[in-house]
Amino acid sequence: MDDAEAAAAWPAEDLEELGHCPICGSSDRQAAYEGLIDRIFGAPGRWRLYRCSCSVVYLDPRPSEASIHRAYASYHTHDVVELALPWRTAGLGGAVRRGYLNGKYRYRMPEASLLGRLTWRFRRRAVRNLDFVIRHLGPPARSGARILDVGCGNGDFLKVAEDLGYSAVGIDPDVSAVALGRARGLDIRAGSLPGSNQPPGSFDHIFLSHVLEHLHHPRAALEEILALLAPGGRLWLSQPNLDAPGLARFGKDWRGLEPPRHLSLYNPVSLASLLTSVGFAEVSLLPAEEAALFYYRQSHSVKLGLNPYHGAEPPGWKEEVMPAALAANRLARSRPDRGESLTMHAFKPS
């Protein structure tokens, strides 16, 4: 698709003009990125992102709710590859991970490495990204504790939560993903936010893993989440970070922009402000996921006009871009506000 085809490809009647920020309602804004084309999954259209005075960046115009599904026609596959739970593996590796979860999160997993339990703070390589596999989820505080995974896909995280002792429910707008998840014996319902049709106060934890940026009504979605949580319940969310070094490096080619599927984007300050304004308390930035290798490689491929999901290594990756990605990961360890993605949790007041 050339630029002229992309610009004319999304029908005008299927676009909605905002003219203001979908978060704060202000029309005080500046164009941030223009002439954006989906070079990742090939959705039609040419797009513009605005930066609001509240620091939120949003797409305007954007696909209507009735037409947005066309942007996902070639999106991630939901094929099921059975998830290997890393703390269930045999041998020393599994024992160390069980020890890590016991030591850091207070699980009581048997056959755990005492060394892993006592030295978990120093075992970053052995347990890399395990926090994100479990989404910083501690053991159930009570029998029958429930979690809701919004945008759950085929239900991999529901498997994780069930293994950790929770009753798990998922919702996803993709009916194919819902069918795959149900075939795995998981409790997945078709739906999204707002409008989940779940009982108020019925969940102890709710998760939004790279979901909020896809929603047409993020504030209303968060208000519903607050209502769905039990008093003291926890929201966990992760998404691209507008303060990421990768955005400064790659600009409109940065993987985190992803037009037209990403409708609103945030930095740590604007996301915390949104959560607080909705009524959440104890809003905290969690340690950053070391995601720069993914973001930088994909962004570099987009910049070169290559398919970022093609297996071949893009030219210049090892010599120039990979060292910068490794440096970005090192920065994120000490500055989680500068990670390629930002992860927060917040609580419903008791």
N, C-alpha and C positions, 0 to 999 in steps of 0.2 A: 504494500500500500504506500503510494507516495503522499506527500504533504497535502496536495490538492484533494485527493480522494479522501484522506482522513478528515480534512476540514469539513467536507460536505456529507460525511457518512452518517452522522447521528441526526435523525429527523428533528426539525425545529419543534414540532408539536409534542415531541417526547422529552423536551428539555424544560427545566423549571429555573426561572430567574429568581435569585434571592434578593440581591441589592443590599444585603446586610449580613452581619455575622450570625450564624445559626446558634451561637452560644450566648452572646451578650446582647444581640439585637442592634448593635451599633452599625451605622453606615460609614463610619470613619475608617477608611481602609486604603491600602496601596497594593497595586499589582505586585505580586512576588515572583511568579513564574508564568510565562506566557508561551503559547504555541506548543503546549505539551501534547505528545502523542503516546499512546500505549505501545511501547516497544518491548513489552514483556509477554503479554498474552494476546495482543493483536486486536483489542476492542476498537471499534471505529470512533472517530471524532477527534477534534483538536480542542484543548482545554486550557483554562486559565485558573491559577490559584491566587487568591488575595490574602494579604496579611492584615488582620484587624488590629486596631489600637490595643486590644486586650491580648495580643500576641498569638491568637489562634489563626491558623492558616486554613482556608476553606476553598472548595471548588465552586465556581459560579460563572456561567450556568452549570447545572449538573443534570445527569439523567434523572428522570422522574422515577418514583418508586415502582411504577407499573412497567417501566422499560429497563431498569438497571440490570435485570437478569441477563441482558444481551452482553454486558461487560464481563460476564462470567462464563461465556460459552466455551472458552478454551482454558478455563481456570484450573487450579490444582485438581488432580485426580483424587478421587476418594476410594481408590482401590484399597482393599484391606491387605496389609502385610502384618501378620500378628506381632504385636508389640512384645519385645523381650524386656521384662522388668529387670533392671540392672542389679537390684538387690536380691533377686532370686537366682542369679547365676551361681554355679558351683565353684568351689575353689576359694583361693585367698581373695580374689577380686570381689566376689559376692559378700564374703565375710567382712571385708573392710567397709564396703558400702553399708551393710547392715549396722556395723559399728558406728559409722558416721551418722546414720539416721537416728540411732539410739542416743548418741552423744549430743548431737545438735538439736534434734527435734523431740527427744524424749519418747521415741518409740520403744517397744520392748520386743524387738525381733530376736528370736533364738539363734544360736550358732553364729553369733556376731563376734568380730575380732575385737578383743579388748584394746589392742593397739589402735584400731580405727576409732574406738570410742574415746580413748584418752587423748589422741593426737589429731582429732579431726580438723582443728584449726590450721594444721600444717600440711594437710593432705589434699591440696587444691587439685593437683594433677590426677590423683586417684579417683576423685569424685567430681571431676569437671562437669558443670552444668546439671548435676543431680538435683540441685535446688529447683531448677526450672522444670525438670521432669515431674517433680511432685508439686511444683508451683508453691513452694514454701509452706506446704500444708502439714501442720502438726497432727498428732493422733486425735481421734474423736474425743470431744470433751464429755460426751454422754452416749448411751446406747441409742442407736437409731439416728445418729446425726446425719444430716442430708446435705449434699452439695448439688449445685446447678451449674452446668457448663454451657454457656451461651455461645452458639456457633461451634458446636462440638464436632462437626464433621462426621467421620465414621465411628467416633466414640473412643478413641485411644485413651484420652484422659479419664474417661469414665472407668475404664479398666484399671488405671492407676489408683483412682480414688477407692474403688471397691476393694482392691488388694490391700489398701491402707485402712480398711475398716469402715468405710462410709457407704451409705445408701446414695446412689448417684443417678441423677437425671440430666439429660441433655436436650437442648433444642437447636434446630438448624433449619434454615430456609430451603436447603437443597433436599428435595424429596428423595433423590437417589442416595444421598448420604444417609438419610434417615432409614431408608430400606436396608442399606448395608449394615448399619448399626443394629437395627432390630434383628437382623439375621444372625448377629453375634450374641443375641440374648440380652441386649442392652435396652434400657428405658430411655428411648429417644423419641421426641415428638417434633413434628413439623411446626416451625414458628420462628419468631424473632422478637426483638424488643423495639418499641413498646408493643404490648399485646401478647404476652406470653401465655396468658390464661392459667397461670400458676397461683396457688393459694397464698395470700399475704402471710408473712411471718413464718414461712415453712422451710426456710433454708438457713443452714449455719454458715455456709460459704458459697459465694457465687464467683465465677471466673469468666473473664473476658480476655482471651488470648488473641490479640490482633483482631479485634472485633469492633471496638468503639469507633474507629476511623471509618468503618464501612456503613455506619448507621445514618439514616437521614435525620433522625431526631435524637441526638446523643443525650441532651439534657433530659428529655422525657424518658429515655431508656434508663438513665441513672436514677431518676425519681422512682421508677417502677422497681428497680433493683433494691433501693432502700426499703420500699414497702414489702418486698418479698423476703428480705432478711429477718431473722428473729432478732430480738434485742441483743446487742453485743455481737451480732453476726458480722462477717468479714467479706469485703469485696477485694478481689485480686485482679489486676489488669495490667496488660503489657501491650506496647505498641511502638511504632517508630518515634524517634526523638528529634524534634526540630533543632536541638542544640548539638546534634551529632557532628563530629568532625567529617564524616562521610558526606553530609549535605554541603558543608563548606567546600569540600574538595570537588565533588561531582556536579553540584548544582542541579539543574533540571534532569540530569541523568541518574540521580540518586535513586536507589531501589525503593526507598521508603515513601517516595511521593506517589507512585503507582496510580496515575489517573487512568480512567475515571472512577476506579473502585474506592480509593481513599477520598472521602468527602470532607473530613476535617482532621487536622493534625495539631499536635500540642508540644510544648516543651514542659519541663517539670513544674515550672511556676504556674503556667496557665492550666495545666491539668489538675494540680492541687487546688487551685482557686475554684475550678468548676466543681470538684468533688465537695469542697467545703460549702459552696453556695447552695448545693442540692440538699445538704444536711448531714453529710458524713463527718465523722470525728476521727482524730488520731490518724490523719493522712500522712503516710510516710513513703519516702522513696527507698526502694529495696536495692540491694547490690545489683549491678548491671550484669546482664547476660553477656558473655564474650561472643558477640555476634558479628564482629567487624569482618571476619574472613568471608562470611556469607554476603554481607552488604557490599563490601568493596569488590569482590569478584563479580557479583551480579551487576553492579553499577558500572564497572569497567567494561563488561561485555556490552551493556546497553550503549555506553558511550561509543564503542567501536561498531555499533550496528549489528551485533551478534546476538543470537538466541542465548539468554543467560542460563537456560536450563540444558543447553547442549553440553555434552560431556567433555569436549575438547578444552584444553586450557587456553584462555585468551592470550594473544600476543602481549608481551610486556608484563605479565602477571608476576612471575617469580622475581624478575629483576627490579621492578619498580613499585608495583602496587601491593604485593603481599607484605613487604617490609612495613609499608605504611599502615596496613591493616593490623599487623601484629602490634605496632606502636599504639594504634587506637584501642586495642584490647587492653594493653598495659595501662593506658590513661583511664579507661573505664573502671579498672579495679580500684583505683584511688578516688576517682571522680565519677560516681554512678550517674550524676547529672549530665555527663558527656558521653554516655554509652550510645551506640547506634540505635538501640531500643531502650525505652524507659519502662520500668516496672514499679508499680505502686500498690500498696494496699491501704484500705480505709475501713472504718468500722461504723456500724449503726449504733448510735448511743443506746446504752442500756435503759 
